[in-house]
Amino acid sequence: MVSFLPYSPNSKVRCPQCGKPKRLTLFINLNTGEIYPPEFGVCDRIQACGYNKRPDKKSQLEQVKLIPKPPKPIDYLDIVEVEKRMSNNAKNHFFEFLKNLIGKEGMAKVREQYKLGTSLIHPGFVTFPQIDTEGRLRQIQEVLYNPKTGERNKKKGSQRWGFEKWKYPNLNLEMTYFGSHLITGNDKPIAIVESAKTAIIASHFIPSYNWVASISLGMLSNERCKSLKGRNVVLFPDLGAEPIWKKKAKYIKGMTSIKVSDYLNKNSKKYNLNNGDDLADLILKQ
């Protein structure tokens, strides 16, 4: 049986098509414990690259033996790390944007809901904590935005993790969806978008859903949706990514219902949206 190689700090390799390092997820034969060579795999850059090659029966001759290791327990961060960033009153570009968009009271509400904070190290960066459905802190994403437009800064280093593997090599952290802690204790349907910014904006304008963010296009998976078991789920992919999320939705099990919204597609021409635009872009134009 062929499956994706489970994630570990060194499990991803350079993509043979786009050449980007640590982007290719390899395949493993679950029956033999053998990894297929890097000719076979799926690139994380689904839209920008799209490399996807699955091994067949003839490929088994080229397998490399994997020495299995016992799984390491998942580590959780101290929730005080969230509190420290929430109480940091340094300049925050994202907060400036939010205040202009939804007002002081609206910003205060979403800050508390999503436990948003300010980086302790990087000036102007907002912090997006990943807190799971049991209230455990998994990771903290730090992002720099334009304070006027709300657009993410595209320069290198403008998107970071609060607890990088190179700095904390002994921590075995496993990501969860941003906003997961909000789905506990209520029966509102769950809406999944890609970016944390979009989840926050949508939560203000469309409060009838629990808005969570996968953080990246490839992070939508059956494994990461297990905490949503028994719930009604609606996916809101970025424009152009609908076919990818529709395909992924077929493999997500255990939901009461799961569907992919076509709201963005239906309004793309009216509001002059481009591929890569998301629900937040549509809301801002409306």
ChimeraX attribute file (.defattr): number of C-alpha atoms within 10 A of each C-alpha:
attribute: neighborCount
match mode: 1-to-1
recipient: residues
	/A:1	8
	/A:2	17
	/A:3	12
	/A:4	15
	/A:5	19
	/A:6	11
	/A:7	11
	/A:8	10
	/A:9	11
	/A:10	7
	/A:11	13
	/A:12	21
	/A:13	17
	/A:14	15
	/A:15	25
	/A:16	16
	/A:17	13
	/A:18	15
	/A:19	13
	/A:20	15
	/A:21	11
	/A:22	15
	/A:23	19
	/A:24	26
	/A:25	22
	/A:26	26
	/A:27	24
	/A:28	25
	/A:29	19
	/A:30	13
	/A:31	8
	/A:32	12
	/A:33	17
	/A:34	20
	/A:35	23
	/A:36	24
	/A:37	16
	/A:38	17
	/A:39	17
	/A:40	22
	/A:41	25
	/A:42	23
	/A:43	28
	/A:44	22
	/A:45	17
	/A:46	15
	/A:47	15
	/A:48	9
	/A:49	15
	/A:50	13
	/A:51	18
	/A:52	16
	/A:53	14
	/A:54	15
	/A:55	17
	/A:56	9
	/A:57	6
	/A:58	7
	/A:59	13
	/A:60	14
	/A:61	8
	/A:62	11
	/A:63	16
	/A:64	13
	/A:65	13
	/A:66	13
	/A:67	8
	/A:68	8
	/A:69	6
	/A:70	5
	/A:71	6
	/A:72	8
	/A:73	10
	/A:74	10
	/A:75	15
	/A:76	15
	/A:77	16
	/A:78	11
	/A:79	14
	/A:80	10
	/A:81	16
	/A:82	22
	/A:83	13
	/A:84	13
	/A:85	20
	/A:86	19
	/A:87	11
	/A:88	13
	/A:89	11
	/A:90	14
	/A:91	14
	/A:92	22
	/A:93	20
	/A:94	26
	/A:95	23
	/A:96	20
	/A:97	19
	/A:98	23
	/A:99	15
	/A:100	14
	/A:101	16
	/A:102	15
	/A:103	12
	/A:104	13
	/A:105	10
	/A:106	15
	/A:107	22
	/A:108	15
	/A:109	12
	/A:110	17
	/A:111	17
	/A:112	11
	/A:113	14
	/A:114	24
	/A:115	18
	/A:116	24
	/A:117	28
	/A:118	27
	/A:119	26
	/A:120	19
	/A:121	9
	/A:122	15
	/A:123	13
	/A:124	22
	/A:125	25
	/A:126	26
	/A:127	26
	/A:128	26
	/A:129	27
	/A:130	25
	/A:131	26
	/A:132	21
	/A:133	18
	/A:134	10
	/A:135	13
	/A:136	15
	/A:137	24
	/A:138	23
	/A:139	25
	/A:140	25
	/A:141	20
	/A:142	24
	/A:143	24
	/A:144	25
	/A:145	23
	/A:146	15
	/A:147	18
	/A:148	13
	/A:149	13
	/A:150	17
	/A:151	14
	/A:152	15
	/A:153	13
	/A:154	10
	/A:155	8
	/A:156	7
	/A:157	12
	/A:158	14
	/A:159	17
	/A:160	16
	/A:161	15
	/A:162	18
	/A:163	17
	/A:164	14
	/A:165	13
	/A:166	9
	/A:167	9
	/A:168	10
	/A:169	10
	/A:170	9
	/A:171	17
	/A:172	15
	/A:173	20
	/A:174	16
	/A:175	16
	/A:176	24
	/A:177	27
	/A:178	29
	/A:179	25
	/A:180	23
	/A:181	21
	/A:182	19
	/A:183	20
	/A:184	15
	/A:185	8
	/A:186	8
	/A:187	11
	/A:188	17
	/A:189	17
	/A:190	21
	/A:191	23
	/A:192	26
	/A:193	28
	/A:194	24
	/A:195	20
	/A:196	24
	/A:197	21
	/A:198	19
	/A:199	25
	/A:200	24
	/A:201	23
	/A:202	21
	/A:203	19
	/A:204	15
	/A:205	11
	/A:206	13
	/A:207	11
	/A:208	13
	/A:209	19
	/A:210	23
	/A:211	29
	/A:212	28
	/A:213	25
	/A:214	23
	/A:215	19
	/A:216	15
	/A:217	20
	/A:218	17
	/A:219	17
	/A:220	22
	/A:221	16
	/A:222	16
	/A:223	11
	/A:224	15
	/A:225	18
	/A:226	13
	/A:227	19
	/A:228	19
	/A:229	14
	/A:230	12
	/A:231	17
	/A:232	17
	/A:233	23
	/A:234	19
	/A:235	21
	/A:236	22
	/A:237	27
	/A:238	22
	/A:239	19
	/A:240	16
	/A:241	17
	/A:242	18
	/A:243	12
	/A:244	15
	/A:245	20
	/A:246	16
	/A:247	11
	/A:248	14
	/A:249	19
	/A:250	11
	/A:251	11
	/A:252	17
	/A:253	17
	/A:254	15
	/A:255	15
	/A:256	11
	/A:257	13
	/A:258	20
	/A:259	15
	/A:260	18
	/A:261	15
	/A:262	14
	/A:263	13
	/A:264	21
	/A:265	16
	/A:266	10
	/A:267	12
	/A:268	17
	/A:269	10
	/A:270	8
	/A:271	14
	/A:272	10
	/A:273	17
	/A:274	13
	/A:275	12
	/A:276	12
	/A:277	17
	/A:278	22
	/A:279	21
	/A:280	19
	/A:281	18
	/A:282	16
	/A:283	14
	/A:284	9
	/A:285	10
	/A:286	7
